[in-house]
Structures are given as C-alpha cells and as structure tokens.
C-alpha cells in the first residue's frame, strides 16, 4: 500500500472541515444564503471577486497537490482542478446575464438541501480519511 503524502492529509483536513461547515451552513442558514446569492445576479463585481478567490484557492490546491493516485487523495486534486475550471468559466466565458439566469434557477431551498447534504458527506469523508478513520 502506498503511503499517503502529508500534504494530502493536511489538505483533506482543511478542505474537509471547510466543506462540512459550508454544508451545515447551507442547511441551517438557507434563507440567509438565498438572499446573499440572490444579490450576485445584479453585481458582477461580487461574481468576479468570488471567481478570483476561487481561482487562487484552486491554483494553490493544485500546485501543492498534483497527485493523480488511485486512492482517496485524488479527490483533493480534483477539487482543485474543478475550482480552477469553474472560476475560469465565470471569469472568461459566462456572461453576467447567464449568471443571473443560473442564480434564479439554482437559488432555491431544494438545491441548498441537496448541496448541503452532499457537502456534509464529502467533508466527513475527507476528515475521516485524513485521520485514518475510514
């Protein structure tokens, strides 16, 4: 069995807790999130700022963790790559008008339930794997 790199364990703990807290927040403070995200459709500066922050985080994750191994650390690499791809799409290819339509479609309680639960599960998995519990 291959040893799990230390950076995989550290990043899994950080990303796992972050995703877990975000998922819990999506479920517990759904109305607050709906209001905040609803303002995105009218504010390209907010969309660009979030996309730039996401791009920076994704690049840091991928630069620190370019591991394409067949066990759980690949999840961390994929998170970084997906962040890079999504933020690049928002910054370069997706017009603000389309962002507004996406917000109107997705900014509803059922989506927060689904995403919240998925985030909690992924966060717990990353935390559990990073501590050797799974």
C-alpha positions in Angstrom: 0.0 0.0 0.0 1.3 3.4 -0.9 1.9 5.9 1.9 -0.5 8.9 1.8 1.5 12.1 1.3 1.5 14.5 4.3 0.1 17.3 2.1 -2.8 15.1 1.2 -3.7 14.6 4.9 -3.3 18.3 5.7 -5.4 19.5 2.7 -8.0 16.8 3.3 -8.4 18.1 6.9 -8.7 21.7 5.8 -10.9 21.2 2.8 -13.0 18.6 4.7 -13.7 21.0 7.6 -14.4 23.9 5.2 -16.8 21.8 3.1 -18.5 20.4 6.2 -19.1 23.9 7.7 -20.4 25.2 4.3 -22.8 22.3 4.0 -24.1 22.8 7.5 -24.4 26.5 6.9 -26.4 25.8 3.7 -28.9 23.7 5.6 -29.1 25.8 8.8 -28.9 29.3 7.3 -30.6 28.6 4.0 -32.6 31.9 3.9 -29.5 33.9 4.5 -27.7 32.2 1.7 -30.6 32.6 -0.7 -30.6 36.3 0.0 -26.8 36.7 -0.4 -26.6 34.6 -3.5 -29.6 36.4 -5.0 -27.6 39.6 -5.0 -25.0 38.0 -7.3 -27.2 38.4 -10.3 -27.1 42.2 -10.1 -23.5 42.5 -9.0 -20.7 41.5 -11.5 -18.0 42.8 -9.1 -19.1 40.2 -6.5 -19.1 37.4 -9.0 -15.7 38.4 -10.3 -14.2 38.7 -6.8 -15.5 35.3 -5.8 -14.3 33.8 -9.0 -10.8 35.3 -8.5 -10.7 34.0 -4.9 -11.8 30.5 -6.1 -9.2 30.6 -8.8 -6.4 31.5 -6.3 -7.5 28.7 -3.9 -7.8 26.1 -6.8 -4.4 27.0 -8.1 -2.9 26.7 -4.6 -4.5 23.3 -4.0 -3.4 22.0 -7.4 0.1 23.4 -7.1 0.5 21.8 -3.7 -1.2 18.6 -4.6 -0.8 17.4 -8.2 -1.4 13.8 -7.2 -3.4 11.5 -9.5 -3.1 8.4 -7.4 -5.8 5.7 -7.4 -6.8 6.2 -3.8 -8.6 9.0 -1.9 -6.1 11.8 -2.3 -7.2 12.2 -6.0 -10.4 13.8 -4.5 -8.2 16.7 -3.3 -6.6 17.1 -6.7 -10.0 17.0 -8.4 -11.4 19.7 -6.1 -8.5 22.0 -7.0 -9.0 21.3 -10.7 -12.7 21.8 -10.6 -12.2 25.1 -8.8 -9.8 26.3 -11.5 -12.2 25.2 -14.3 -15.3 26.8 -12.7 -13.6 30.1 -11.8 -12.1 30.4 -15.3 -15.5 29.8 -16.8 -17.0 32.6 -14.7 -14.1 35.0 -15.4 -13.8 34.5 -19.1 -16.8 32.6 -20.7 -20.0 33.0 -18.8 -21.7 36.4 -19.3 -23.3 38.1 -16.3 -26.7 37.7 -17.9 -26.2 33.9 -17.8 -25.0 34.1 -14.2 -28.3 35.8 -13.4 -30.3 33.0 -15.0 -28.3 30.4 -13.2 -28.8 32.2 -9.9 -32.6 32.3 -10.5 -32.7 28.6 -11.3 -30.4 27.2 -8.5 -31.0 29.7 -5.7 -33.9 27.7 -4.2 -34.3 25.7 -0.9 -34.2 22.2 -2.5 -30.8 22.9 -4.1 -29.4 24.1 -0.7 -30.7 20.8 0.8 -29.0 18.7 -1.8 -25.8 20.6 -1.9 -25.7 20.9 1.9 -26.1 17.2 2.4 -23.5 16.3 -0.3 -21.1 18.8 1.2 -21.5 17.3 4.7 -20.9 13.8 3.3 -17.8 14.8 1.3 -16.5 16.8 4.2 -16.9 14.0 6.7 -15.3 11.5 4.2 -12.3 13.7 3.7 -12.0 14.3 7.5 -12.4 10.6 8.2 -9.9 9.5 5.6 -7.3 12.1 6.7 -7.5 10.9 10.3 -7.4 7.2 9.2 -10.9 6.5 10.4 -12.1 5.2 7.0 
